[in-house]
Amino acid sequence: MTELNAMLPFTAPQPAEPGRVVVSDAFDLLRSLAPESVDLVVTDPPYESLQIHRARGTTTRLTTNWFATVPNERLPELLREVYRALKPDRHFYLFCDEVTADVIKQQQNVGGPRLPNGARRCSCGFTYWKEILWAKTTLDGAKIRGGTGYHYRAASERILFFEKGKRALNDLGIPDVLMAPRAGVPGPAVKPSAILRTLIAQSTQPGELVVDPFCGSGVAGVEARKLERRFLLGDIDLAYLDPSLAKLAPNGAVVARASEVPPDPREPPDLEELVEGTAGDDELDAARACGWLDDDGAPCESLEKLLALRPKEREAAIRRALRIEAERAGEPSELRAWRAWALSGRRR
Ligand SMILES: C[S@@+](CC[C@H](N)C(=O)[O-])C[C@H]1O[C@@H](n2cnc3c(N)ncnc32)[C@H](O)[C@@H]1O
């Protein structure tokens, strides 16, 4: 038994409480579930083709090595375990890109003739219906936002829609293109809450159990809770768990995003006040801590450079200077508040 297995809080019976978060390998978690005990699985595995985007290195976001990936050879096992854990007449949604969608269809022999209803049968038992598209929009939702790649920008992600047995969607009028901006919260590939809300609302009833074994931020649980569904979330790394779920994480699990309480953003004073020493003591301390003033309160080169800028350019340069430098342990809270201001985008 691995260390992760030892942290699994249950074996066969499903959790009776409204929500649970565990640190676990996804395959172990799925295997620990009783057969036919789950109402919906919605998940976003760290599929192998994510490495292609990383290797191309088209954006910093994708070149960041966020997490270990699950090799393609293990995807059939994933589908098998999900199929086993689902009750009859239930749905399964799997987020992926075009490459992994192809891999899964090949593995499941989905290319063959269609059933009379237009769907296709998978080797593991699911009926495969179609790819739902998450079309990524600008923040205001007004336009599709171009992504990466040079053969038409990739502005969408796939959600493969599987069915075990037969279950009607709750709202038959929802289209198969779902529009939403990126989630915009820290964490690897966090999916938008609006998309999860739609999928859960479409495929479950209140009180039913939603499982995401690669939960990341746990957005599936956050939305399940809002819709009064029960949820079980698992991940090998809960660092990016949504703060509202932190209390459900096992003791000792690192929930960095939740524990980090960002200070209220505060704008630095006019730089002249720092030079003249007329700024507050906390502000002068912060300026020393970020290397703008030396120990005697004299301006350092970095501050001189900022002072030399035209007033119009100064604010952006101050923000950039505060943003690019990594936060050091034990910084004064005033400086952390300046850094929060630099990140927040709030203007003077
Ligand atoms: C693409 S992210 C999921 C993001 C999530 N959908 C969200 O919206 O925040 C994949 C997640 O799988 C986790 N992971 C990687 N390998 C795992 C494994 N073997 N078992 C469980 N989780 C794993 C990673 O830690 C990462 O959080």
The ligand as a MOL file (V3000), in Angstrom:
LIG
                    3D

  0  0  0     0  0            999 V3000
M  V30 BEGIN CTAB
M  V30 COUNTS 27 29 0 0 0
M  V30 BEGIN ATOM
M  V30 1 C -5.3350 19.5970 -15.6670 0
M  V30 2 S -5.1840 19.6320 -13.9460 0 CHG=1
M  V30 3 C -6.8370 19.6880 -13.3810 0
M  V30 4 C -7.3490 21.0850 -13.2000 0
M  V30 5 C -8.7570 21.1280 -12.6910 0
M  V30 6 N -9.6860 20.6450 -13.6910 0
M  V30 7 C -9.1480 22.5440 -12.2840 0
M  V30 8 O -10.0820 23.0880 -12.8960 0
M  V30 9 O -8.5260 23.1160 -11.4040 0 CHG=-1
M  V30 10 C -4.6820 18.0140 -13.6050 0
M  V30 11 C -4.5110 17.7050 -12.1370 0
M  V30 12 O -4.1840 16.3470 -12.0120 0
M  V30 13 C -3.3260 16.1920 -10.9040 0
M  V30 14 N -2.6470 14.8790 -11.0380 0
M  V30 15 C -1.5730 14.5460 -11.7860 0
M  V30 16 N -1.3590 13.2220 -11.7100 0
M  V30 17 C -2.3040 12.7190 -10.8780 0
M  V30 18 C -2.6230 11.4240 -10.4260 0
M  V30 19 N -1.9150 10.3600 -10.8080 0
M  V30 20 N -3.6740 11.2820 -9.5980 0
M  V30 21 C -4.4090 12.3500 -9.1970 0
M  V30 22 N -4.1650 13.6020 -9.5940 0
M  V30 23 C -3.1350 13.7820 -10.4420 0
M  V30 24 C -2.4310 17.3930 -10.9330 0
M  V30 25 O -1.9080 17.6470 -9.6390 0
M  V30 26 C -3.4040 18.4870 -11.4270 0
M  V30 27 O -3.9680 19.1690 -10.3370 0
M  V30 END ATOM
M  V30 BEGIN BOND
M  V30 1 1 1 2
M  V30 2 1 2 3
M  V30 3 1 2 10
M  V30 4 1 3 4
M  V30 5 1 4 5
M  V30 6 1 5 6
M  V30 7 1 5 7
M  V30 8 2 7 8
M  V30 9 1 7 9
M  V30 10 1 10 11
M  V30 11 1 11 12
M  V30 12 1 11 26
M  V30 13 1 12 13
M  V30 14 1 13 14
M  V30 15 1 13 24
M  V30 16 1 14 15
M  V30 17 1 14 23
M  V30 18 2 15 16
M  V30 19 1 16 17
M  V30 20 1 17 18
M  V30 21 2 17 23
M  V30 22 1 18 19
M  V30 23 2 18 20
M  V30 24 1 20 21
M  V30 25 2 21 22
M  V30 26 1 22 23
M  V30 27 1 24 25
M  V30 28 1 24 26
M  V30 29 1 26 27
M  V30 END BOND
M  V30 END CTAB
M  END
